[in-house]
Protein backbone atom coordinates (compact mmCIF):
# COMPACT_ATOMS: atom_id res chain seq x y z
CA UNK A 1 0.00 0.00 0.00
CA UNK A 2 1.46 3.31 -1.08
CA UNK A 3 -1.03 6.08 -0.62
CA UNK A 4 -1.43 9.77 0.16
CA UNK A 5 -4.47 10.34 2.36
CA UNK A 6 -6.43 13.60 2.28
CA UNK A 7 -7.97 14.52 5.61
CA UNK A 8 -10.15 17.33 4.31
CA UNK A 9 -13.63 16.45 3.12
CA UNK A 10 -16.65 18.72 2.71
CA UNK A 11 -19.05 16.44 4.61
CA UNK A 12 -16.88 14.22 6.84
CA UNK A 13 -15.39 15.58 10.06
CA UNK A 14 -11.64 15.30 10.67
CA UNK A 15 -11.86 12.77 13.53
CA UNK A 16 -14.06 10.45 11.46
CA UNK A 17 -11.70 10.72 8.48
CA UNK A 18 -8.71 9.85 10.70
CA UNK A 19 -10.53 6.77 12.01
CA UNK A 20 -11.30 5.72 8.42
CA UNK A 21 -7.60 5.93 7.50
CA UNK A 22 -6.58 3.86 10.54
CA UNK A 23 -9.19 1.26 9.62
CA UNK A 24 -7.97 1.07 6.03
CA UNK A 25 -4.37 0.46 7.15
CA UNK A 26 -5.49 -2.17 9.67
CA UNK A 27 -7.58 -3.90 7.00
CA UNK A 28 -4.63 -3.99 4.59
CA UNK A 29 -2.30 -5.48 7.23
CA UNK A 30 -4.87 -8.13 8.15
CA UNK A 31 -5.37 -9.06 4.50
CA UNK A 32 -1.62 -9.38 3.89
CA UNK A 33 -1.10 -11.49 7.03
CA UNK A 34 -3.81 -13.87 5.84
CA UNK A 35 -1.93 -14.76 2.67
CA UNK A 36 0.03 -17.99 2.55
CA UNK A 37 3.68 -17.68 3.51
CA UNK A 38 6.38 -18.53 0.99
CA UNK A 39 8.59 -21.55 1.70
CA UNK A 40 11.18 -20.84 4.38
CA UNK A 41 9.37 -17.82 5.86
CA UNK A 42 8.10 -17.76 9.45
CA UNK A 43 5.88 -14.67 9.44
CA UNK A 44 4.87 -11.58 7.48
CA UNK A 45 6.95 -8.51 8.25
CA UNK A 46 6.21 -4.99 7.03
CA UNK A 47 8.39 -2.14 5.76
CA UNK A 48 6.63 1.09 6.68
CA UNK A 49 7.21 4.71 5.79
CA UNK A 50 5.29 7.76 6.96
CA UNK A 51 5.58 11.44 6.12
CA UNK A 52 3.83 14.59 4.99
CA UNK A 53 4.72 13.76 1.37
CA UNK A 54 6.26 10.79 -0.41
CA UNK A 55 9.62 12.60 -0.64
CA UNK A 56 9.66 13.37 3.12
CA UNK A 57 8.59 9.88 4.23
CA UNK A 58 10.82 8.19 6.81
CA UNK A 59 10.94 4.59 7.97
CA UNK A 60 8.80 3.75 11.00
CA UNK A 61 7.72 0.58 12.76
CA UNK A 62 4.25 -0.78 12.05
CA UNK A 63 3.19 -0.19 15.67
CA UNK A 64 3.92 3.56 15.32
CA UNK A 65 1.58 4.17 12.37
CA UNK A 66 -1.51 4.98 14.49
CA UNK A 67 0.50 7.34 16.71
CA UNK A 68 1.79 9.16 13.63
CA UNK A 69 -1.72 9.44 12.20
CA UNK A 70 -2.95 10.94 15.50
CA UNK A 71 -0.02 13.37 15.45
CA UNK A 72 -1.12 14.71 12.05
CA UNK A 73 -4.49 15.53 13.56
CA UNK A 74 -2.80 17.48 16.39
CA UNK A 75 -0.53 19.32 13.94
CA UNK A 76 -3.48 20.20 11.72
CA UNK A 77 -2.10 18.67 8.51
CA UNK A 78 -4.45 18.23 5.58
CA UNK A 79 -2.73 15.18 4.06
CA UNK A 80 0.01 12.61 4.69
CA UNK A 81 1.72 9.70 2.95
CA UNK A 82 1.80 6.09 4.18
CA UNK A 83 3.69 3.19 2.66
CA UNK A 84 3.22 -0.33 4.06
CA UNK A 85 4.90 -3.12 2.10
CA UNK A 86 4.62 -6.77 3.19
CA UNK A 87 7.74 -8.92 3.15
CA UNK A 88 8.57 -12.37 4.46
CA UNK A 89 10.25 -12.59 7.83
CA UNK A 90 12.49 -15.26 9.28
CA UNK A 91 12.80 -15.67 13.04
CA UNK A 92 16.29 -15.53 14.47
CA UNK A 93 17.36 -17.52 17.48
CA UNK A 94 19.03 -15.57 20.27
CA UNK A 95 21.10 -17.82 22.51
CA UNK A 96 20.80 -17.26 26.23
CA UNK A 97 23.79 -16.27 28.30
CA UNK A 98 25.54 -19.06 30.14
CA UNK A 99 24.83 -17.28 33.43
CA UNK A 100 21.10 -17.73 32.82
CA UNK A 101 21.56 -21.47 32.28
CA UNK A 102 22.96 -22.23 35.72
CA UNK A 103 21.25 -25.06 37.53
CA UNK A 104 20.63 -25.32 41.22
CA UNK A 105 22.83 -28.00 42.74
CA UNK A 106 21.38 -29.49 45.86
JOGI-V360691 format. One record per pair of residues at least 6 apart in sequence whose ideal C-beta (glycine too) atoms are under 8 Angstrom apart, sorted by the first residue. I is the first residue (numbers start at 0). J is the second residue. D is the distance in whole Angstrom. If there is no record, write none. Layout:
i = (I	I)
j = (J	J)
d = (D	D)
This chain:
i = (0	0	0	0	0	0	1	1	1	1	1	2	2	2	3	3	3	3	3	4	4	4	4	4	5	5	6	6	6	6	6	6	6	6	6	6	7	7	7	7	8	11	13	14	17	17	17	17	20	20	21	21	24	24	24	24	24	27	28	28	28	31	31	31	32	32	34	34	36	36	36	37	39	39	40	40	40	41	41	41	42	42	42	43	43	43	43	44	44	44	44	45	45	45	45	45	46	46	46	46	46	47	47	47	47	47	47	47	47	47	47	48	48	48	48	48	48	48	49	49	49	49	49	49	49	49	49	49	50	50	50	50	51	51	51	51	52	53	53	55	56	56	59	61	64	64	67	68	71)
j = (24	27	81	82	83	84	53	80	81	82	84	80	81	82	52	53	78	79	80	20	78	79	80	81	77	78	13	16	17	20	71	72	76	77	78	79	13	16	77	78	16	19	72	72	68	69	71	72	68	81	65	68	64	65	68	81	83	83	45	61	83	43	45	85	43	85	43	85	42	43	87	87	87	89	87	88	89	88	89	90	87	88	90	85	86	87	88	85	86	87	88	61	83	84	85	86	58	82	83	84	86	58	59	60	61	63	64	81	82	83	84	56	57	58	59	80	81	82	56	57	59	63	64	67	79	80	81	82	56	57	79	80	76	78	79	80	80	80	82	80	80	82	67	83	81	83	79	79	79)
d = (7	5	7	7	5	8	8	8	8	5	8	7	6	8	7	7	6	7	5	5	6	6	8	7	7	5	6	5	7	8	7	8	7	6	6	8	8	8	5	8	6	8	6	7	6	7	8	5	6	8	6	6	6	8	8	6	6	6	7	7	7	6	8	4	5	8	7	8	7	7	7	5	8	7	4	6	6	6	5	4	8	5	7	5	7	7	7	8	5	7	3	5	6	7	6	7	7	8	8	5	6	7	5	7	5	8	6	8	7	5	8	4	6	6	7	7	7	4	6	7	5	8	6	5	7	7	6	8	3	6	7	5	6	8	6	7	6	5	8	8	5	6	6	7	7	7	8	7	5)
